[in-house]
Structures are given as structure tokens and as C-alpha cells.
Amino acid sequence: RTTGKEDFPERVGERPEAHKMRDNLKPEGDFYGTPTSKDDFKKYQGDRAKKVLHPDNLRPEGTFDDRTTGKEDFPERVGERPEAHKMRDNLKPEGDFYGTPTSKDDFKKYQGDRAKKVLHPDNLRPEGTFDDRTTGKEDFPERVGERPEAHKMRDNLKPEGDFYGTPTSKDDFKNFQGDRAKQIHHPDNLRPEGKFDDRTTGKSDYPERHG
């Protein structure tokens, strides 16, 4: 005989009731303080300090060499690979060697013969007649079940008393297009000094060269 859920039914124990202990701490004397809230501390946007650019007193001395170094001054060079030297071995066998050297030719590859598959006669025979009729989609056509009709439950909540208010809709709050501020272009007070060289450099001045 085995023991299962019938012999040992599940039982839920009773949870003890939670009791809150009484507190014997009480404030003594008068309380002096002022309650504060978020409205008492409003957010103010501080003024950003102006950026002061001090005049620069650094001046380069002497002439400035603006020549650049590129692939022509530093061509790519491939270092020569050192020649590999095989170190001489100082290990030598001592005494006579007894053995037969073997090579790959001594172990040639041979194709093994596969064993023939033997099918033993079957001694199982079905009894009676065999019904070879099959069932397909024609015998079991697909059917779509009917969806139950949705029923809205009746509400038993009703407002009591008079309602004071003004209903609002989308028409009361129409969409207004604000006026876009005009763009002001201030006059430019920057003027180039001296002559402007408008000659450009292209591929004709710097042809492609291969090292």
C-alpha cells in the first residue's frame, strides 16, 4: 500500500493575529518650529556671469617654419628579415639502437569490405481484415466557432445631488498659430586686411606619387 494525498490531505494553518504594541513615548513641553513646504521654496533662475576674454600677450619670436613633413621626407622602408640559423645539437645517442624503423609506406591504406545486410524473414502476420481508408481534410473540415456576444454589465452607481460644472469639448479649445519672431541680421564689422590670394591647390599642383 502506498500513501498519497488521500492519506495526507493538505491543511492550511491559522495565522496568528498581529498585535501592535502600545507606545509609551510622548513629547514633553511646547514645540517651536515652522513647517515648510515646496511652495515656500520657489525656483529662481540665476543670472549667468558674463564671459570675459582677456587680451593675449603671447607673441611668437623669430620666423615660423611652416614646412610640413610627409611621405616624401619619410618614405616607407621595409626592414630586412634576419636569416634563420638552426642551432647545432649536442645530444648524441649512446650505445646500440635496437628497433625497426617504420614509415608511411609500411602502413598502406586498405579498403575494408562492408558486411552484407541480412534481412530475416518476418513472422508477424496481422489478423482479420485491414481497413486502409484514410481520413483527411475532407472528412474533418475546418470550422470557425461563433464568438459570444459581448454583454455590458449594468452599473448601479448613480450620482447624488446636483452637479455644478461646465462641460468642455475640443471645440472650446481651438488651435491658434503663434506669430513667429522676425529674424534680425546684424551688420558685420569684420573686414579682411591686405590682399586675398584666391588661388587654390588641387591635384595638378600635388600629383600622386608612389614611393
Secondary structure as GFF3:
##gff-version 3
##sequence-region A 1 211
A	DSSP	three_ten_helix	38	40	.	.	.	ID=ss1
A	DSSP	three_ten_helix	170	172	.	.	.	ID=ss2
###
